[in-house]
């Protein structure tokens, strides 16, 4: 699989045009949007989204992903789907999906809630789990609605693990029957490894993109 190099544009600057100039100079062709003009994605007006698209197109750059910090900071074990915080994150997920579709990309980032001091997973990972692996089942329940929304909107969710912690190690396997049903089919797009690269590896709930 050929790896294509992209950048989160505000890693260069929240001034999108300056970031695009740097990308052109260095030959980077894929832009991931997170913060643009002092706003996080999902907060831009339709007029601003149109301006973003025209500007990126004018520099010959393609959109790779729209990346809001959806579900970041929420506690897996203390969060329920009818909580106001959860509903707020769902509403912003819908806004980021709408923005992604307007920009012509089908990839939208989500986060893995807050740091959990467990090793999530099955098919061997559960032997090393603290707390009886309760966070794993709860995590799956909390992601049913986001995945259903992605399925309804025909987009892929990109899951980024929280930085440098063990909570995402052994994140599921293809042998977990819950990932073979309709709800959990292919809408976890790929895994993001901060400051490294993106790829699919055996056993992860991922697919090549």
RASUL-V596561 format. One record per residue. N is the residue number from 1. RES is the residue in three letters. D_FIRST is the distance of its C-alpha to the first C-alpha in Angstrom with 1 decimal. Layout:
n: <N;N>
res: <RES;RES>
d_first: <D_FIRST;D_FIRST>
//
This chain:
n: <1;2;3;4;5;6;7;8;9;10;11;12;13;14;15;16;17;18;19;20;21;22;23;24;25;26;27;28;29;30;31;32;33;34;35;36;37;38;39;40;41;42;43;44;45;46;47;48;49;50;51;52;53;54;55;56;57;58;59;60;61;62;63;64;65;66;67;68;69;70;71;72;73;74;75;76;77;78;79;80;81;82;83;84;85;86;87;88;89;90;91;92;93;94;95;96;97;98;99;100;101;102;103;104;105;106;107;108;109;110;111;112;113;114;115;116;117;118;119;120;121;122;123;124;125;126;127;128;129;130;131;132;133;134;135;136;137;138;139;140;141;142;143;144;145;146;147;148;149;150;151;152;153;154;155;156;157;158;159;160;161;162;163;164;165;166;167;168;169;170;171;172;173;174;175;176;177;178;179;180;181;182;183;184;185;186;187;188;189;190;191;192;193;194;195;196;197;198;199;200;201;202;203;204;205;206;207;208;209>
res: <UNK;UNK;UNK;UNK;UNK;UNK;UNK;UNK;UNK;UNK;UNK;UNK;UNK;UNK;UNK;UNK;UNK;UNK;UNK;UNK;UNK;UNK;UNK;UNK;UNK;UNK;UNK;UNK;UNK;UNK;UNK;UNK;UNK;UNK;UNK;UNK;UNK;UNK;UNK;UNK;UNK;UNK;UNK;UNK;UNK;UNK;UNK;UNK;UNK;UNK;UNK;UNK;UNK;UNK;UNK;UNK;UNK;UNK;UNK;UNK;UNK;UNK;UNK;UNK;UNK;UNK;UNK;UNK;UNK;UNK;UNK;UNK;UNK;UNK;UNK;UNK;UNK;UNK;UNK;UNK;UNK;UNK;UNK;UNK;UNK;UNK;UNK;UNK;UNK;UNK;UNK;UNK;UNK;UNK;UNK;UNK;UNK;UNK;UNK;UNK;UNK;UNK;UNK;UNK;UNK;UNK;UNK;UNK;UNK;UNK;UNK;UNK;UNK;UNK;UNK;UNK;UNK;UNK;UNK;UNK;UNK;UNK;UNK;UNK;UNK;UNK;UNK;UNK;UNK;UNK;UNK;UNK;UNK;UNK;UNK;UNK;UNK;UNK;UNK;UNK;UNK;UNK;UNK;UNK;UNK;UNK;UNK;UNK;UNK;UNK;UNK;UNK;UNK;UNK;UNK;UNK;UNK;UNK;UNK;UNK;UNK;UNK;UNK;UNK;UNK;UNK;UNK;UNK;UNK;UNK;UNK;UNK;UNK;UNK;UNK;UNK;UNK;UNK;UNK;UNK;UNK;UNK;UNK;UNK;UNK;UNK;UNK;UNK;UNK;UNK;UNK;UNK;UNK;UNK;UNK;UNK;UNK;UNK;UNK;UNK;UNK;UNK;UNK;UNK;UNK;UNK;UNK;UNK;UNK>
d_first: <0.0;3.8;6.3;9.4;12.7;15.5;18.8;21.5;24.1;27.1;25.7;26.9;29.8;31.0;32.3;29.4;30.5;30.7;27.2;25.9;27.9;26.3;22.8;23.8;25.3;22.2;19.7;18.0;17.3;16.6;19.6;20.0;23.7;25.8;29.2;30.4;34.1;35.3;34.0;31.3;29.2;31.2;34.4;34.1;36.4;35.4;36.7;34.7;31.5;32.3;33.0;29.7;27.8;30.0;29.6;25.8;25.7;28.3;26.0;23.1;20.9;18.9;19.4;16.6;18.8;22.5;23.3;26.8;27.8;28.4;30.0;29.9;33.1;34.3;35.4;33.8;37.1;39.4;37.7;38.6;37.3;40.7;40.9;41.3;38.6;36.1;37.3;36.9;33.3;32.7;34.5;32.3;29.2;30.6;31.3;27.8;26.4;29.0;28.0;24.3;25.3;27.7;25.0;22.6;19.9;19.5;18.3;21.2;21.3;23.7;24.9;25.9;29.6;31.4;31.0;31.9;33.2;31.7;28.5;27.3;26.0;26.9;26.4;27.7;27.2;30.5;32.4;31.9;32.6;35.6;37.8;37.0;33.5;35.3;33.0;30.1;32.1;33.4;30.0;28.9;32.1;31.7;28.3;29.6;31.0;28.0;25.7;28.4;28.7;25.0;25.3;28.5;27.0;23.7;21.5;18.9;20.0;17.9;19.6;20.3;22.1;25.3;25.2;25.3;27.1;26.9;27.3;23.6;23.1;22.2;21.8;22.4;20.9;20.2;23.7;25.5;27.1;27.4;23.7;24.1;26.7;26.6;27.0;24.0;21.5;18.3;19.6;18.2;15.2;13.4;15.0;16.1;16.9;19.6;19.3;16.1;12.7;11.2;8.8;9.9;11.7;14.1;17.3;16.5;17.5;14.1;11.6;8.1;9.0>
//
